[in-house]
Amino acid sequence: MKKLLTLLCIIVLTSALGACGNDSPAAPARTVPTPTPVNILAATPTTVSSPLLGTYKTTIVKHDVDSVPYFTSGNNGNVGGMDLLGEWTLNFKSDGYFLAFNGLYYSGEQYIGTGTYAVTGNQLTFTKDAKCWEFYGIDANQATYTWTLRDNTTLTFHAVNDLCPARVTVLTSHPWRRQS
């Protein structure tokens, strides 16, 4: 019995020592991919071919803002922190993005919209408009308009479905003049 116990101890010790002195190569380190952040406002760029491509300007005056029942009268054009008064620029880019801003934009203070757009016939759909989403909720980040471009110089919009009163005011108060 004593020999059997000695033999078992030797087997166990040999196994343990073999495990400690194992010269087999270590398993390769496991690489875990780093997740890529997802921007829910990001859009896949598409090429847009439309007569709307280009830059347009219009001017919003106090009467335009005061005539909208949603806005508080006498606010001097400031609507929820957005100053709507002044000259506005609207740019439709060929990559499917748009940008609408007033003169204060360049100082980093103001813009009304940036996102994607699609044109089908005379229907224009804005999507992923972060500014309207910020001020009026997720349902306001998308809107549908009809448009008319006269003599390739004068652009007018009619809101079909838009829950962003600031965008409606800026887009529909006056015709837009093509700049380029």
C-alpha positions as CSV (number, residue, x, y, z in Angstrom):
1,M,0.0,0.0,0.0
2,K,2.9,2.3,0.9
3,K,4.4,1.7,-2.5
4,L,1.1,2.5,-4.2
5,L,0.8,5.8,-2.3
6,T,4.4,6.6,-3.2
7,L,3.7,5.8,-6.9
8,L,0.6,8.0,-6.9
9,C,2.5,10.9,-5.2
10,I,5.2,10.6,-7.9
11,I,2.7,10.7,-10.7
12,V,0.9,13.7,-9.2
13,L,4.2,15.6,-8.6
14,T,5.5,14.8,-12.0
15,S,2.3,16.1,-13.6
16,A,2.4,19.2,-11.5
17,L,6.0,19.9,-12.3
18,G,5.4,19.2,-16.0
19,A,2.7,21.8,-16.0
20,C,4.9,24.4,-14.3
21,G,7.7,23.8,-16.7
22,N,5.6,23.6,-19.8
23,D,7.7,24.9,-22.7
24,S,4.8,24.9,-25.2
25,P,4.2,28.3,-26.9
26,A,1.6,30.5,-25.2
27,A,-1.7,30.9,-27.0
28,P,-1.8,33.9,-29.2
29,A,-3.3,37.0,-27.6
30,R,-6.9,37.5,-28.5
31,T,-7.6,40.7,-30.4
32,V,-10.9,42.4,-29.7
33,P,-12.0,44.8,-32.3
34,T,-12.6,48.4,-31.1
35,P,-16.3,49.3,-31.8
36,T,-16.8,52.2,-34.2
37,P,-19.1,54.9,-32.7
38,V,-22.4,55.3,-34.5
39,N,-23.7,58.8,-35.3
40,I,-27.5,58.5,-35.6
41,L,-27.6,61.7,-37.6
42,A,-24.9,60.6,-40.1
43,A,-26.1,59.8,-43.5
44,T,-24.7,57.8,-46.4
45,P,-23.8,60.3,-49.0
46,T,-25.6,60.0,-52.3
47,T,-25.2,61.9,-55.5
48,V,-28.1,64.3,-56.2
49,S,-28.9,65.6,-59.6
50,S,-31.4,68.3,-59.4
51,P,-32.1,71.9,-60.6
52,L,-32.0,72.9,-56.9
53,L,-28.2,72.3,-56.6
54,G,-26.5,75.6,-55.6
55,T,-26.7,78.4,-53.1
56,Y,-29.7,80.7,-52.5
57,K,-30.3,83.7,-50.2
58,T,-33.4,85.3,-48.6
59,T,-34.0,87.8,-45.8
60,I,-36.3,87.2,-42.7
61,V,-37.8,90.3,-41.1
62,K,-39.5,90.9,-37.8
63,H,-43.0,90.7,-39.3
64,D,-42.2,87.2,-40.7
65,V,-41.6,85.9,-37.1
66,D,-44.3,87.9,-35.5
67,S,-46.9,86.6,-37.9
68,V,-46.4,83.0,-36.8
69,P,-48.8,82.2,-34.0
70,Y,-46.4,79.5,-32.6
71,F,-43.8,82.2,-31.8
72,T,-44.3,84.7,-29.0
73,S,-45.1,88.2,-30.3
74,G,-42.5,90.8,-29.5
75,N,-39.6,88.5,-29.1
76,N,-37.5,90.5,-31.6
77,G,-37.0,87.5,-33.9
78,N,-35.4,85.3,-31.2
79,V,-37.2,82.0,-31.1
80,G,-36.1,79.6,-28.4
81,G,-32.5,80.8,-28.7
82,M,-32.5,80.9,-32.5
83,D,-32.3,84.4,-34.0
84,L,-34.3,84.1,-37.2
85,L,-33.9,87.7,-38.4
86,G,-31.5,88.6,-41.1
87,E,-30.1,87.3,-44.4
88,W,-30.2,83.5,-44.8
89,T,-28.2,81.3,-47.1
90,L,-29.4,77.9,-48.2
91,N,-27.0,75.5,-49.9
92,F,-28.0,72.3,-51.7
93,K,-24.9,70.2,-52.3
94,S,-24.5,67.4,-54.9
95,D,-23.6,64.9,-52.1
96,G,-27.2,65.0,-50.7
97,Y,-26.5,67.4,-47.8
98,F,-28.0,70.8,-47.2
99,L,-27.1,73.7,-45.0
100,A,-29.2,76.7,-44.1
101,F,-27.7,79.5,-42.0
102,N,-27.9,83.1,-41.3
103,G,-25.0,85.6,-41.2
104,L,-24.2,84.7,-37.6
105,Y,-23.2,81.2,-38.6
106,Y,-19.7,82.1,-39.4
107,S,-19.1,83.2,-35.8
108,G,-20.3,79.8,-34.7
109,E,-23.5,81.1,-33.2
110,Q,-26.4,80.2,-35.5
111,Y,-27.7,77.9,-38.1
112,I,-31.2,76.5,-38.7
113,G,-30.5,73.3,-40.5
114,T,-28.1,70.8,-41.7
115,G,-28.8,67.3,-42.8
116,T,-29.7,65.4,-45.9
117,Y,-32.3,66.0,-48.6
118,A,-33.9,64.1,-51.5
119,V,-35.7,65.5,-54.6
120,T,-38.4,63.7,-56.5
121,G,-40.0,65.8,-59.1
122,N,-41.1,69.0,-57.4
123,Q,-41.1,67.4,-53.9
124,L,-38.2,68.0,-51.5
125,T,-37.7,65.9,-48.4
126,F,-35.3,67.1,-45.6
127,T,-34.0,64.4,-43.3
128,K,-31.7,64.3,-40.3
129,D,-32.1,68.0,-39.6
130,A,-30.3,68.2,-36.2
131,K,-31.3,71.8,-35.4
132,C,-35.0,71.2,-35.8
133,W,-34.6,67.9,-33.9
134,E,-32.9,69.8,-31.1
135,F,-35.5,72.5,-30.7
136,Y,-38.7,70.7,-31.7
137,G,-38.2,67.0,-31.1
138,I,-37.3,63.9,-33.2
139,D,-40.4,64.2,-35.4
140,A,-39.3,67.6,-36.6
141,N,-36.0,66.4,-38.1
142,Q,-37.8,65.4,-41.3
143,A,-40.0,67.6,-43.5
144,T,-41.6,67.5,-46.9
145,Y,-42.0,70.6,-49.2
146,T,-43.0,71.3,-52.8
147,W,-40.8,73.8,-54.7
148,T,-40.8,76.0,-57.8
149,L,-37.8,77.4,-59.5
150,R,-38.6,80.3,-61.8
151,D,-36.2,81.3,-64.5
152,N,-33.5,79.3,-62.7
153,T,-33.2,82.2,-60.3
154,T,-36.2,82.4,-57.9
155,L,-36.9,79.5,-55.6
156,T,-40.1,79.2,-53.5
157,F,-41.2,76.5,-51.1
158,H,-44.6,75.3,-49.8
159,A,-44.6,73.2,-46.6
160,V,-46.5,69.9,-47.1
161,N,-45.5,68.4,-43.8
162,D,-43.1,70.2,-41.3
163,L,-43.2,70.2,-37.5
164,C,-40.4,72.7,-37.2
165,P,-41.9,76.2,-37.2
166,A,-38.5,77.9,-37.5
167,R,-37.7,76.0,-40.7
168,V,-41.2,76.7,-42.1
169,T,-40.7,80.4,-41.4
170,V,-37.3,80.7,-42.9
171,L,-38.1,78.6,-46.0
172,T,-41.5,80.0,-46.9
173,S,-41.6,83.6,-45.9
174,H,-39.9,85.0,-49.0
175,P,-38.6,83.7,-52.3
176,W,-34.9,82.6,-52.4
177,R,-32.5,84.2,-54.9
178,R,-30.0,81.9,-56.6
179,Q,-26.4,83.0,-55.9
180,S,-24.5,80.2,-57.7
